[in-house]
């Protein structure tokens, strides 16, 4: 039976980690527990960040916020919204897709680099994170980065820790930049495109100076499961425009004119836009209450549909595309097909696949994170040891 | 004007045209490894075997161009300079140097303002200037894949006819290389909207210190595993040698318009910047110049800067004509609240180009009237007026002059401290004033360097910003890449208190 620790301060967390490292114990860091179905090994204790919560500093005029990692994401989003600001990278919420419950924390967002549709133009969580405090595997309290937008003072450990999935250190406090909430938004929808044409349409859209802040393709198999089924018949290739009302309208006209040659063009209003892009962000069509394998695959923008076409010849898959085609949400009908999928990812020019959902025994047996080539695995092992020499923090991220 | 800071007598005789005065060196280098110096001829012969003809420089006279970078106060002649043409040759040189414990200092165009490319006597300089091909431009994926020796501007030039550009734009973009930009995580005037190098870099081919070639990232937006690319970018050449890079291209906006805002005081200009950002308006660039900087740049570029103001902001907006008009109207309204004295819009593309020419040549123009050292601290926006005041007080205390020209929108300050390099005491005062200014930046919640890098220049101030535990953690990560500390070993981390290699 593993223990559950919930330190109430950074200092207490540091003492706990230090004791664990000296005593040979292992800790699995847990925020809201909403982003992963992978169970930690039985011998590991749970280190919960729930006691490390609260907004430390928020200066709207400087567009930065400092919070403790256990702070619920919802609290941060609401506080920012009161000042008409937001997290630019749109952290995704995986609860519905994974069937998890609980409150996502900001620590979990940064530890998994959880980034939604705007990521392909505005950067990922890692691009918004300015500074961190953390406890390394020796139980030392360390800070990296700061609270200014531009900082190249020393090695950028902030980037290294973002998305490290709890493998290197316990984040305790994060400082990130925020952006103004757009005044309004709308979505331009092009109907009836096959995957290949959709890629061409998306490439056209990003080549224009209209600043699309979302470009996704929803094939006919999933289209009806978005936005309450209000999108027109056939596949929907969708483009989000955000900003000042007059500018959004002007850009929409320009975009529609350029896309008309691809297919019938519609416009979705601000309310539909809000729902639609939240559902794209959270892979809503696959929140189906099943344990059918769900993959999140990152490849080059023109490679996503090639990957899916190749897989379709061999196995049953359903898919839709975000990030101009480079992010593929993939639901397998039966087996996880990890080897097949990863072989094809390499074949279409490289990238990586993360298994988010499957039956428990599959999650145990399959490498959920992309295995690294030998030289990189060795390097990652040395980097892990630089933070956590005795291997206190357990994570599937870094091969042991 | 000549800046001479001398290391040993041999160089004194050769370089010092100012009467043999010897300037005290404040910043030390690691002592050369005697075993390496003793094997110099053998090493040169071995490297010659590894490289094609014309790719190795070793005669002392021909080594001189490599003895410093844009941080000209410090110079060291390297042991040799390797100028490989391929990643495989880079790997071969690194494998050899690793085996025999020879330090390696990577070099792009040598435009570092912090001494990041200054070699040392026992080091092989690995110059990437011969690796300057653009390998692939993929507009559908919005990426360009280039060799590390390609200049920053060459990337934008190669894609501009198709309506794209590469966003980070350091002032030295005509000369500086993408490899150097990655090493320093370079910024530029237009980073306010588009981010710095790390936000525009998708992948690299990296040669590790033992000669192993690895690929990090690629055309996909994120890479598997730990974000090693994130730490290699800005690693100042200590973690490996980048030989190729895949960068993100951005569609060029319909139009861009720089506008000049003149103020009677630094406080008003600083407060205006904070209010513009605070109002949720993010122009592409907000650049600040104080009166001395305005005078210097105007004399050089004839850009039409107003001369009767104490502080000048160059605010650039972009988009369609209607969008630019709307954004400018909002900015002008805020500026009025802060008593703006002059608002001047560029009337033509040529005028716009002149405005930027003046700004981008600020360092060069300053160099024509005096020697200077350029600081690079970044501060929270609300602290700008306070730090500008503090900078003036510090510089006055040392009896020196300062010109301020910097990226105000993100709080990245560039005070240029003017001094006379032929007066050793003046030089020492300038260095001391610079250190005091950087400490002030850190003390108000900022950092030592926003975009120039630590190099040797700010190395010994690192303890002012970081605790021992902070530094130890960074050094442990460094050692994970380079256990023997062979790559650019005299830089970034204070020489005392390093872990035993």
Interface residues (C-beta under 8 A of the other chain):
Chain A: X59 X60 X61 X62 X63 X64 X84 X85 X113 X115 X119 X120 X123 X124 X126 X127 X136 X140 X141 X142 X143 X144 X146 X147 X148 X149 X150 X151 X152 X153 X154 X155 X156 X157 X158 X159 X160 X162 X163 X164 X167 X168 X179 X180 X181 X199 X200 X203 X206 X207 X208 X209 X244 X246 X247 X250 X251 X298 X299 X300 X301 X302 X303 X323 X324 X326 X327 X349 X350 X351 X352 X369 X370 X372 X373 X375 X376 X379 X380 X382 X383 X384 X385 X386 X387 X397 X398
Chain B: X138 X139 X140 X141 X142 X143 X163 X164 X184 X185 X187 X191 X192 X195 X196 X198 X199 X208 X212 X214 X215 X216 X218 X219 X220 X221 X222 X223 X224 X225 X226 X227 X228 X229 X230 X231 X233 X234 X235 X238 X239 X251 X252 X253 X254 X274 X275 X277 X278 X280 X281 X282 X319 X320 X322 X323 X326 X378 X379 X380 X381 X382 X407 X410 X411 X412 X445 X446 X447 X448 X449 X450 X451 X452 X453 X454 X458 X462 X465 X466 X467 X469 X470 X471 X472 X473 X474 X476 X477 X478 X479 X480 X481 X492 X493
